[in-house]
Every structure is written in C-alpha cells, then in structure tokens.
Amino acid sequence: MIGDVPNVESGQEFSTRRLAHEAGVHRPLQAGICGTKRTGAESIVVSGGYKDDEDYGDVIVYTGHGGQDGAGNQVSDQSLDDSGNAALVTSYLEGLPVRVLRGYQSDSPYAPEAGYRYDGLYRVTRYGSKLGIDGFLIWQFRLEAYEDTPTPCSNQQPELPTAPDASVVPGNETPERVTSTVQRIVRSSAVKRQVKAWHENRCQICNVRIEVPGGSYSEGAHIRALGSPHNGPDITGNVLCLCPNCHVMLDAGAIVLEDDLTIVRGGKPVGTLRTDARHTIDLDCVRHHRERWRN
C-alpha cells in the first residue's frame, strides 16, 4: 500500500517492529526499505543502520541499502539495481509518498526513546551517489515531509547545513500567525502512471525522454486543471505524458491544443500531439483548456 494506512496516525508508537508490521506501516521485519522498482517504496525505517544517514526532522538524508557486513561497516559499493534503492528511485520519478518509521536505535534527536514511531508521509525530492564514510560508493535519498505531516518532537534542534550568504534577508523572528484550512485534491497517481507507462515516459509534445540513473522521468499533466473553478476529471483522457518544460508551458497557456490535437505554441502550429491507441484524449478537456487561455 502506497500512502496512508487506515487507522494509523502520525506519532503512533509501536513497541516492536512486528507490531508496526501487523499495523501495515512497515511490512518487512528486518529490511529498512519496503517496495520494488515497479511499485515504488511503501515505507522506510530510520534506525541508525547506516553511518551516513542524516535526520533533520522534516528532512531526512537516507542512505540506500546494500554493501554492508554483519558489523554495519560498508565493505562494497551500493547499486541502484538493489530492489530497495530502485523502489526509492521510482518513488522520486513518480512523485509517490513514502511512510517513515523511526526506531530507537538511531542516534537522531528525533528518534523515540523506545520502540518505533510512525512519523507520517515524506516525498523523495532528490537522490545521488557519493563516497561514504567507509570509502565506498553509496546512494542517498533526500526525503522531505509533506506540508501536513507534523514535525516529530526533538530533544535538540539540529539545523540543515547551509553555506554562509551575506545577501540572505534576515526575515522576521516573530511573524504574524493566522489560522487557515487547507483542502488538498487527492490526485490519482495510478492514472498518471498509466499514461506515462503507455508513452514510456516520452513527452507527447516534444518527444523528449529524460534518462536518469535508475530509470526515465516524465510528468503526468492534467489538461483541464483539477482545482476550482476548473474541476477537471482525474482520468487518463485528461492527462498527458510531458517533459517538465512542456508541462510548465501547458499549465501556463503557452501551449494549447486544437481539436485535431495540433500543438499551438505562441499562436503558431508547431506539430501534432503524439498519441497512442490505448490513450484516448478527452476533447472536452482540450477545449476547456484552450478557451481558458484564449479568452
């Protein structure tokens, strides 16, 4: 299961990993990453298993799996072919949420004093490789908490490392607080993933396929926006497989489509949308998008 687990709230504690397993928060009893390259990562455990991990509460620099001996020393390079590492890459490429479970074994200031604690949903925002403390190649994944994921309590206040910058605006130590309610549209990741799979992550507008370590990257772009006042449907007919550049241009109205799927950029036709027999484009959504930006 990707995302929230029914009847489990952020901050819920489990005295053992088996209880976390039985609740569905983190299914493996030993592995730190749950997931596969195909599905993405369901969950991770932050429990001090790797020397290079860094924990800042709402930001985690998480070391991938593999290459350790029984004493916890890195004795060989890690690989993105490892199923857990590949799962985290998929979570990044597909924008999928990852559940985070913290264990008492970690020396993180955010670790629970005993047992394990579920700390909510995080997103993988970047990943890369480097030489670790033991001198072998490791893969690390930066995870950031979703906006509505509470920051766990800490007995310290570690700060994210930043480079000195004399141009930084000092800001306000006591900003005004206001109470607000945020309503999030739940977008179906399965819909976007289906469209991207049909097109093999190749942009339907410019035909670019972006290759990255561990896979390829594209974005699922809604033609008719989901939010008010547009209220577009979250269906495959309202989603295009695009590169980031074309996605931004579509969202900003720099690109529109005619009913025959001619691509119009800057008021001039520049080609035809590449299609797939399995992917029927909803022309009502195309018209709504075009009229929105031509009016």
N, C-alpha and C positions, 0 to 999 in steps of 0.2 A: 504494500500500500504506500503510495506516494502522498505526502502531506499529513494533515492532522489525523490522529487516531481518535475514534469516538470515545467519549467519556474520559479522556486524559487531558489535563490542563497543564500549561507551563508551570513549573515549580513543583510538580508532583514528584514525590520521593519514592524510591524502591530500595529495600534493604539489600537485595541481591540482584544480579543480572538475570537470574531466572524469572524473577517477578516482573522485570522490565520486558523480558521475552514473552511471558504469558499475557502481558497487557498489550503486546503488539508494538511497543515503542521501538525496540531493537531486537530483532529475532535471533541473531547468532548469539551463542553463549560464550564464544571466545573472540571471533573476528571483530575488528574495530569498525569495519565498513560493511554495510548490508546493501547489496544491489548487484546489478550486472550492467554490462555495456549497453544491452538492449533496453533495459527498463530505467536506467539511472540509479542513483543512490537513494535508498529509502532513508537511511539513518547512519550516523557515526557515533562513536564513543570517544570522548576526550578523557583519557585516563592515565596520561603520563607514559604511554608506551614508546614514544619517540622523543629523543633529546631535543630535536629541532622544533617541536611544537611551540607555538606562542598563543597565549589566551588573553584577550583584552575585553572579555565580556561580550559585547555586541559584535566584536570582530575576532575571528579565530584564524590563525595560520596553522593549517592542519597538514601534517606530514603523511604522505601516502603509505601504502602497505608494501612490505617486501624487503628482502636483503638483510634481515637480522638473524643473529644467532640466539641461542637459548638464554643468554645473559642480557639481551637487549642491546647488543652492540651492532652497529651497521657494518656488515662484512662484505657486501656486494652492492652493485647498483640496483636501484629500483627501475621498474619498467611500466609504461602505460598499458602494456599487454596484461598486467595483473587485473583480475576482474574487478577488484575494489577500486583501483585507480581509474580504470576505464569507466566505471559507473559514475565516479565524480566528474569525469570529463563530460559524459553525457548530460549530467545534471547542469553543468555550465552551458553546454551548447544548446540545450533545450529549455533553459530557464526554469528548472524544476526545483521545488523546495526540498530541503533535507532536514530531517529531525536530528536534534543534537541532544545527546545524553552525556552528562558529565559524571565522572567517577571520583571517589575519594582518593584514589592512588595518585592523581595528578598533583603537582606542586603549584598549580594555578591558584591564584587568590579567589577564583570563582568556583573552585571545587567544593562539593559538600563535605562536611566533616565526617560523614559515614555514608556508606552505601552509594546510591546513584540517584541523580535528579534529572528529570526531563526538562530541558530549557527551551523548548519551542522550535520554531521553523527558522532556518537560515537559508540564504541563497549563495551559491558559488559564484563569486564575482571575477575571479581570475585564477590562473594556475601557471606554474612554470617549474623549471628544474634548476638545481644548484648543487654544489658540493656541500654536503652536510658536515656536521661537527667531526664525524669519524672519517671524513675524507672520501666518501663515496657519493655518487650521484643520487639525489633524492628528488621526488616530485612533491611540491607543496601546493595546497589549495587554500585560497583566501575565502572564508565564509563570512557573510555579514547578516545580522539578524534582520528579519522583516520589521517594518515600521511598527507593527502592533505586537511584536514579540518583546516581553518585558526583559530588561537587562537584569541578569542574576545578581544577587547580593554578593558583596565582596568585603573581605576584611582589610583590603588595601585599595589603592586607587592607581593601578598601572596606567601609563599613558602610551598611546601609539607613538612610535618613534617618528619624529618629523625633523626635517632639515631647517636650520635657522633661516628666517626670511625677514629682512628688515622692512619689507613692504607690506607685511601682513597687517590688516586692520585690527586694532585691539579689541573691538567688539564691546559688548555690554555684559558685565558680570551679573547684573540683576535685571534681566529682560522681563517685560510685562508678560504675564501668563494669561491665556484665555482658554476657556473650556470649549471644545468643539467635538462634533461627532463625525466620524469618517465612515462612509459607506463604500465598500470595495465591491466591484463587479468580479464575480468568480469566472475567470476565463477557462474554457476547457482546453487544457494542454493536449488532450488526446486529439482534438480537432486540428490544432496547429501541427502536431506531429504527423498526423495522417497526410496532410497536404505536403509537408516538407519531405516525407518519405516518397510520395508519388513523384515528386520532382527531383529527388535525390540531392536535395539542398542546392539546386541550381536556380539562380534568380530567373523568374519568368519574364522580367523586363529586359535586363542587360545580359543574361545568360552566364553571369559570373558564378563560379563555385569557389568558395573560400576554403582552402585547405589549412588546417591547424593540426598540431600534434595530437594524435589520438582520434581524428575524425575530420568532418567538414562542418561548416557553420552557415546557417541561413536564419531568417526570421519569418515567423508567421504574421502577416499583416492583414488586419481587418480592412476591407474596402469601405464598408459603412461602419463608422465607429460604434462601439457598444454603449458608450455612456450617453446620458441625457444631453441634448434633446434628440440625438440621432437614434438611439435604441436599436442598433443593428443586431441581427441574429448571430449567435455563435455557432455557425455551421460551416462546413467545408466550402460551400458556394460563396461565402463571404470572406474567405481567407485566400491570400496569395502567398506564394513562397518567394521571398525577396532577399536581396543583399541589404545590409544596413543603409547604404546610400539611397537606394531606390525606395526603401521603406520610409525614410525621412521625407523624400520628395513626394511620395504618395500622400502621407499624412498631412503635409503642408500645402497640398494642392498644386505643387509644381508639376506633377504628373497626374493626368486624368485619362480615363478610357472611354472610347466611343462604344456604341452598342455592338459593333462588329469586332470589338477588342483591339482597335487601333490605339496605339500608345501616342498620346499628345503631350509634348513637353515644351513649355514656353510658347504655347499656342500653335505649334507645328507638329504634324505627324512625323514620328521617328521610327515607326516599325509596328509590329503586331505582337500582342502578348502571346508568349509560348504557352501552349495548353497541353493537356493530357486527356485521353479518352475517359479516364476514371474521374476526372475533376471537372464538374460542370459549374461554370461561373454563374452566380445569381445576377442577372441583368438588372433587376430592381435595385440591388445594392450598388451596381455600377452607375446607374442613373442618379441615384441619391447622392453619391459622392461627387459626380460631375456637376450636378445642379448646385450643390453646396458651394463649390469653388468658382462656378461661373456666374453666380448671382451676386 
